[in-house]
């Protein structure tokens, strides 16, 4: 059963590793979903909305003066006034400005496949139903320290999007956006409330729509979770199956993830006694500490994790396999298949460090 579980995990991981090539244009003007840690949608009235996507909360400060950014954008768009003159076309403008003041602009527009009209008092007028989009895209540099490695300079992206009924609505938003960003910064920690459509809003700023507390979309920041796994380990001349049930406290920082865990681990020994199969269960209580480096999208960076430490103490004893005061120490892990499969070297001790037995554990997490 354990082998089939491992085989299934291997196949799923191999298939998931096939990824599409990202073009240079998308690298410039797109923000991969895996880079988005927090997302907020703010109602601006009359159907217009503003969306903020961040990899780090500190980057919200880049938009504290969004009104000035919008004024500069409108001034730059005067150069493209003729090509944006079709009011029925749906437009998307991606606007990237670097620290030196240079701008990169991508304009995409299309006409809807179907035509819509409004008849009022015998007069017919063409109707535009899709909104226009303006994306302000940027990135900030920071120094990232991976575990046991040198500091590295990294870039994390951010994006502010305006969804408006028409680009002509943008001048009317100037002077109103700074206060919306400031309100978000001040009230992001307020608890959530639901509207009649079960959409979640910040209680202290009802115009802000979020999916999870504090706007998290990939993960939930620090959290407590249940943990379960099956394992196979060698002990002396035995191969011993086991499983574990417990919980873990996950603390996510910049470039690192710290985990504190505790679990109950029953180990099973089998013995043929005069034609009858006997099962001996020996239970360990395990505590675990792990500190590992992660990339910007939350993936584990290294296959080898040296800063993983576990201590297990025998709390239930059957048979003569372990001493009643036996315990186990584990140091380091090898992570396989996106962290679902782990290999851990361990040492079993009897009689308080007098009897030492090395071992290796193969762990499949769920």
N, C-alpha and C positions, 0 to 999 in steps of 0.2 A: 504493500500500500504506500509506504514511504517512497519507494522508487518511482511509482507511477505519478505521485505528486510532484517529485522533482522533475521528471520528464516533461510533465505538462507545463511547469513553470519555464523550463528551458525553451520549449517550442514557442510559447507565447512571447518571450523576450526576443527571440531571434526574429520573428515576424515583425515586431514593432520597431526593429532597428532600421528598416528601410524608410528613408526620408527623402523628400523631394529637394532638389537643388533650389536655393534661394538666389534670385537674380540680383544684380547690383542695384537696380531700381528699387526693388523691395527692401534691400538692405538700407537704402537711404530714406525711403518714405514710409515704410511699414514698421510696426512694432509687434514682434512675435507675442502671441498670447502667453507664452511661458515667462515672458519678462514682466508681465503685469501682476503685481502683488495686491494692489488695492484699486478699487474703482468706485466712483461716485457719479451719480446722475442728478443734476440740479435743474429744477423747473424755473424757466425764465418768463413764463407767462405767454399767452397767445399761441401755445403749441411749441414755442422755441425752447430748446434745452441746451445745457452745457454738461459735457462729460469729462471727467478727469481720470486719467489712468497713470499709476505710479508704480515704480519698483521699490521706492523707499519714501516714507512719509516726509522726510526732510525736503524732498524736491518740490513739495507744494509751494515753498517760498518763491520758486521761479515764477509763479503766477499771481503773486500778491499785487502786482501792478499790471494786470491783464488789460485794463482799459488803455494804457499807453501802447501795449503790444497791438491791440486792435486798431488803434489810430494809425500806427505805422503800416500795418497790413492794408488798411483801406487806401492809404496813400500809394502803396506799391501796386495795388490792383488797378489804379488809374491807367497804368501802362497796358493793361489787358482789357480795357473797357469794351473795345469793339468786339473782341472774340467772346465776350460774356454777355452780349446784348440780347440773346434769345432767352426771353423770360420763361418759356415753357420747357426749356432744357433742364434736366436735373444735373447739378454740378457738384463736384467734389474737388476741393483745393487743399493740397498738402503743402504746408509752409514750414520750412526748416531754416532757422537762423543760427549761425555759429557765433562764437565770442568776438570775432573780428568784424561782425556786422554784415557779412556776406549772407545772401539768402538763396536757397534752392526751392523752386516752386514747381509743383506738378499739378496740372489742371486736367481733369477728366470730366466730360459731360456727354450726355446722351439724351435722346428723345424717347419718351415712353413708347412701348410697342402699340399701345392703344391710346386713342384720343378721348379726352373727357371734356364735357361741356356743361355749362350752367344756363338754363333758360329762365329768365326773369322778365315778366311783363312783356312777353313776346320778343325779347331780344336774346340772342345767343352769344355766349362768351366762352372762350377756351378756358379750361380749368386745369391747374397744376396741383397734383395731389401729393407728389413726393417732395421731401425736404432737400435742401442743399446742405452740404457739409463743408466745414472749414476745420482743418486739423493743424494745430500749432505743435510742432514736434521738436524736441531737443534732447540733450543728454548732459549729464554731469559726471565729472571725473572724481574718483575717490581712490584711496589706497586700501587694498584688501589684503588681509593676512590669513593665508591658509595654514592649517596646523602643521608645524614642523617645516614650514617653508618661508621664504623671504616675502617681504611686502611686495605687492604687485599693483600697478596702476590699472584701474578698470573704469569702464564707462557704463552707466545705467541710464536707460532711456525714460522719457516721460512724454505724455501727450495730453493736450487739452483740445476737445472737439466741440464745435458749435453746430447744432442742428437747427436750422432756421427754415421757415416757410419759403423765404426767398432771400437772396443775397442783399436785396435792398433793405432788409430788416436790420442789417448789421449796424449801420450808423446809429439807430435808435437804442442799441445796447450799450454804446459808449457811455461811461459814467455810472453804470449800474452793476458792473461785474466785480469790481474790487471788493465791494461789501459782501458779495456772495461768497468769494473765496475766504475772506476774513471770518465770516460766520461759520463756514465749514471748519476752519482751523480751530476755532474756539469751542465748537460743539460736537466734534467728531466722537468724543467719548460718551455722549448722552445715550441713554438706552433707546431701544427701537420700539416703534408702534406700527400697527398694521392698519391699512385703510380698508374700505369695503371690498376691494378686489384682492385682499390679502398681500398687497405690496408693502414692503418694509420701508419705513422712513425714520430718520433721526427725530426723536421727540422734541428736542430744542431747536431744530431747524427742519420743519416738516417738508420743505421744498427739496430736501436731499433724499434720494432713493438709494438704498444699499441692499446687498444680498446677505451680508453677515455683519456682525458688530464691527465697527471701525472700518467698514468697507473692504474687508479682506475677500479676495476671490480665489487665490491659490493658497490653500492652507488657512489657518485661523490664528496665526501668531503662536503664542505659547498655549499649550493645551494639554489636557489629561486624557489618555485613551486606554482602552482595554487592549491587551496583547495576548496572542496565543501562537503556539508553534509546536511542531513535532521535531524530534531529533533522534539521531542514532550515534552512539558513542562506543568506543572500546574501553573496557576496564579489565586489566589483566588479560585473561584468555577468553573473555566474554564480549559479545557485541550486544549492547543493551539499548533497547528502544525506550523512548520517554516522550512525554508531552509536557507543556507548561501552560499555565493560565495565570494572568496577572494584570498589572497596569503599568503605565509609563507616563512620566511627566516630561514633556518635550518643550525645550526652551530654544527658540530660534533667534539667532543673532545675525549680524552682518558677516556672511561668509562662514558661519559655523552653526552647528546644531548640537546642543547638550541634552542628554537624556538620563533621567534617573528612573530606575525601574525596580519592581519587586514581583516575584512570581513563585507559584507552587509548582514543583517539578517531581512527579512520580516516575521512578525508574523501575523497569520490570525485568526480572530474571526468571528463566524457565528451566525446570529440572524434571527429568523423567525418573519417577520413583516407582519401581516395580510395575511398569506399564502404564502408570497414571501420570499425566502432566500436571505438575504443580507450578503455581505462579507466586513469586515473592516480590512484593512491592516495597520499595525503599523511597521515602519522600524526602526531597531536599527543599529548603526554603532559600531562594536566591535573591540577592540584591545586585543591581547592575549600575555602572556608571559608564557613559560613553560620550566622547567629544569628537566630532567629525567635521571635516570641511565640506561645504556645499557650494554649488555654483549659484549664479544669480537666479536661476529658475528652480532652485530647491533640490536639484539632484545631488547625490553624493559624489564628491569629486574623485576620490581615490578608491581603488579596489582594496588596498591594505589599510586597515584602521588600527594604528598602534595604540591609541588612547581609549581602549575599551577594557574595562576591568569588571570582573564578576566574582562574587563570593557566595558559595552555597554551603549550607550546614544541614546535616542529616537530622531530621526531626521525627522520622518514623522508620523503624528498623525491623526487617524480617529476614530470616536466613542468616547465614554466616559469611555473607559477601563483604559487608562493611563493618568496621568497628563502630560501636554505638556513638562515638564522638567524632566520626569522620567528617571531613569537609573538603571542599573543592575550590581551587582558584583558577581563574581564567584570565589571560592577558593577551590582548590583540585579537583581531578578527580579519578574515579575508571575505570581502563582499562580492557575491556573484549575482548576475541576472537582476540588476537594478536593486540590489539590497534584499531581495526576497530569500536568497539562499546564503548562508553564512558558514564559514569553517572556522572553528575556534580551538586552539591548543589549550589543554587544561592539565592540571596536576591534582591528583587525589592524595589526601593526607590521612593517615591513621595514627593514633597515639601521639597526637600533637607534634607533627612534623617528623616523627620517627619513621613511619612507613610512608614511602613516596611512590606513587604510581602515575606515570605520564599517560596522557590520553589525547584523543582528537574527537571533536564533536562536529557532526554535520547537521545543521539546523535549517529547517524550512519554515519561514514565517508566513503568516496570513494577514 
